[in-house]
Amino acid sequence: MRRQDGAATTSPPWYPAPKGGTAKSWEEAYRKAAELVGGLSLVEKALTPIGTGWAMGPCVGNTGPVPGKFPSLCLQDGPLGVRFADLITAFPAGITAGSTWNRDLIRRRGAAMAAEQKAKGVNVLLGPSMGALGKFPAGGRNWEGFGSDPYLQGVASYEAITGIQSQGVIATAKHWVANEQEHFRQGVDAISSNIDDRTMHEIYMWPFADSVKAEVGSVMCSYNKVNNSAACQNAYLQNGLLKDELGFQGFIMSDWGAQMSGVASVLAGMDMTMPGDGIDWDQRNSLLGPELTKAVLNSSVPMDRLDDMVTRIVATWYKLGQDSGYPEPNFSSWSKDDTGFIYWGSGEAPIGVINQHIDVRADHASLAREIAAEGTVLLKNDRNTLPLQQPMKIGVYGEDAILIDGNPNLCPDRGCNRGTLMMGWGSGTVDINDPKEPLAEIRAKAATYGGVVEAVTDNNDIAAISSSAKKQDVCIVFINAAAGEGYLSWENVYGDRPNLDAQKNGDNVVIAVANNCDNTIVVVHSVGPVVMEKWVTKRQVRSILWANLPGQESGSSLVDILWGDVNPSGKLPYTIGRSLEDYGPGAQILYESNNGNRPQQDFEDGLFIDYRYFDREKIQPRYEFGFGLSYTTFSYSPITITKLRPFTSHPSPRPPPESTPPEYNSTIPPVDSTHPPGSFTPINRLIYPYLPAGSSITPGPYPYPDGYTTPPPLSPAGGAQGGNPSLWDPLLRVSFTLTNTGPVAGAEVAQLYVVPPTDSGVVMPVRQLRGFEKVFLQPGESRVVEMELTRREVSFWDIEGQSWRVPVPGVGVTVGESSRKGHGRGFVYLDRE
Ligand code: BGC
């Protein structure tokens, strides 16, 4: 494997944890938090960063309440709707939202999802997901995020977070970081993602920088190790990259059971443990709980670290305005009954109302439908087969066209593939209250003009499919590929897919239909790329619609596209290759351990994932990243590039902090202040921070980790939320004219790729997405489109200088309709410094 320069894969020590409260826009929230936290005793402080234990509250995560002072926070999945709740909307998955390339729609999706969470009483929404980013096309959880490109993930995460937090709900950027595969996903033997500094910055960390720029309230540290140090106890990742370099002001929570140590994780920057149990699931051996109290008393966790943990959480709550009358949870993740155990996992009283069954859907179904339609990508459309012109005889084929038992994948957390695929499986799913079946919606549409639909949905009855297909004017065949989170499996799909094939005999169904029907339209519902080589070039396969994972509005959104009520405008958020091997050796999941119980995944492909690999290796994909057709056509004028500022290579020096973190009295209180309150009746199996009477603890000395007393130099790339503010300065403006040259109105996603100079001496991808704009145009209409490029977007990560730098002598830019179809092109030289 060729590696780019700077391949050191280490996580050097970075201590102590930077304190929150350095950003002006958080000043007021931190001031209020300081007042509240300053009035708490040690055990009151210790309640907030600890989860109460699995199923010990209504939500998937619940923090300990500080009676009369600070509420229990409800943390709930997830990235496409309210998990485990009724009367909610099942939104299209992240990958579908990413396929829209529509900033406004992604923001509105975030706001609508958050409105539902808030109305159910959720304080912290466990999304968006931006890692898995998509290094592995077969990765089980790629579909929860927005696509296999850091820039696209970054823009979409920014918009999603802005939308979510506009409702006063705390968003969670997850999973930090390099959580790319599900095999070996969890526990002490979890996989190590071994990544060099430059790849970390330019690929995996990139969307988290956008998230911090969007002022995200929380970040979830992931299950995997990075450079052989567990992500939640990796000081370099949490203290160094996230809190120092990116200037993150909120709190870091562990993924569920991802915390692998007590003191070490806390010193390394983790601020909250979830769901509160220790290393073993649903066992109450908390690594914090009373251990956190002990650790503060014996000084292994300095008092000011606990203060910072609590302050970060409380400040985030104030920042989102949750102090002014926030709803309490009114649903239970554990039962749909009206009444039941309040602390479900305790298995005993108190009993009370646990589900109020509040309908939070508002008119979100129409938004979900709009997103699902816009997230559908038209990959092939020979003879303008689509949109349909009222065909009278329509054949519908494939199990993926129907609901089985009235609901897709009716298995726990949707961990199977039965009937039509609306989402993948795992924690990022919801119960689907109102699923729109593709077949039913097609029938209803056809009936409006007297069309007749015949369906064969048994994928193994090839004879019936073939004989039916012969009789039709048009045939619509449905195939799919499912995957999900690795705690569930279906057949041979253990979270990650074993291959990129259509599942459930899909290829044979398509071939049987195409062999008998001259107007075959293939609809694919999938978690990621599917290899279509067995039939994609068949003459009779006239059209292919890549419908991603549409959520509940599957059938309705599809009908909108099929009959042309909506002109397709989605673009692929990843490359569809001609084989799994075409993605390169770095894109292969590690299915078998290569190192006993310490599996190692070396990210030797570095920057060269997805299209960056295809481009470098000159491999022809089947459909390239960014590709998607329309029912109309567009033309691009040449581009003009204008400098908006001196075009220099280096960012400005890191500015000083805008604000000073709160200071508290850091005296360690006496042990007897940590005993349970006098009137205390413990709830069975709930985690508390109290120490029993009679405990004796001796403070220190404690051998803090290397570097604790001599903090490392601050990153020159830091200084504000999202990094050094000058990285976000627009340097260049690229403009061009886009014209709708076809017969119908439609939207084009114009994409801007930065192209490196040939002689910079730095290894760089052939092109990298660094801008896009979705423009809706009437037939014949033209519009001037302008895109601005920030310093960050034209820089690479310079490992020597430990900062971003524009390559010498400058950068090239191309604009076009996909990663491989550029129209305008230009080059800008750097100014003398
Ligand atoms: C997942 C997270 C999720 C959490 C809580 C974990 O298994 O990795 O994405 O938010 O569970 O359900």
Residues whose N, C-alpha, C, O or C-beta is under 5 A from the ligand:
A	BS01	BGC	V60 D77 L126 D255 W256 S427
